[in-house]
């Protein structure tokens, strides 16, 4: 009789989050409103803009590979490039998350994660809210540094959504 409250206390949030992710996967990954209309982005890319190495990687590799080359071209939304001047940061962030099919978090070392900008943290909260409201799992994590710490959320996400957690190899031939 004591085991149910104890399990709920220890694993309640994890179990609830697993159910949300699995429900989203079973339902599919389409937005509630149906098809995306013109003006929407394929992905909003969130990263610590103060980290020069990550910033260079985004602009020299990721954007070049996804927007400018290949058979499929993706429309990416970036804070520095695509946010509208005159709107508050939270308004721009909300539009970027909700007007994009996916939100891609580019993460580096644990120290970089703990010192991440408010935009990265707020974007994460908005993506989680979108999961709850629309049942749309829009998060994709790209881990640039290996090894990455064993955060509980990250380990759970790797098990439940293998395709949405990517470790980026240092070797260009492995990409």
Secondary structure by P-SEA (a helix, b strand, c coil): caaaaaaaaacaaaaaaaaaaaaaaaacccccccccccccccbbbbcccccaaaaaaaaccccccccccccbbbbbbbccccccccccaaaaaaaaaaaccbbbbbcccaaaaaaccaaaaaaaaaaaaaaaacccccbbbbbccccccccaaaaaaaacccccccccccccccc
